[in-house]
């Protein structure tokens, strides 16, 4: 395999395929909605039990990152997702 076979070019620097955008507009919208729901649940849980709210808020931040970036960690790992 060639040295750059696993990377695509972005200007002058190579970008690994793992971090390449891999979801479409519908997937981005679903992840944004999932992030919103997880953030609301995390805030509600934080009031009662902070240790339960922290993971929900962290998952919400991951979902927002995936929505903004257009990148899904599950798809990057080779798991087939619907959206």
Residue, then its C-alpha position, 0 to 999 in steps of 0.5 A: x500500500x502506498x504511504x498516502x493511501x489512507x489519507x486524502x489531501x486537504x490543501x498541503x496537509x494530509x487528513x486521515x480518513x478517520x476524521x473525514x466528514x461521513x454523514x449527510x444533512x439528515x444525519x447532522x440534524x439527527x445528531x443535533x437533536x440528540x445533543x439537544x435532548x441529551x443536554x436537557x436531560x443532563x441539566x435536569x439530572x445535574x440538579x438531582x445527581x450531578x454524577x448522572x448529569x455529567x455523562x449526559x452533558x458530555x454525550x451531548x457535547x459529542x453529539x453537537x461536535x458530530x453535527x457541526x463537523x459532519x462526522x460520526x465516530x461510529x461510522x468512522x469505526x466502521x459501524x453501519x448507521x442508518x443516518 
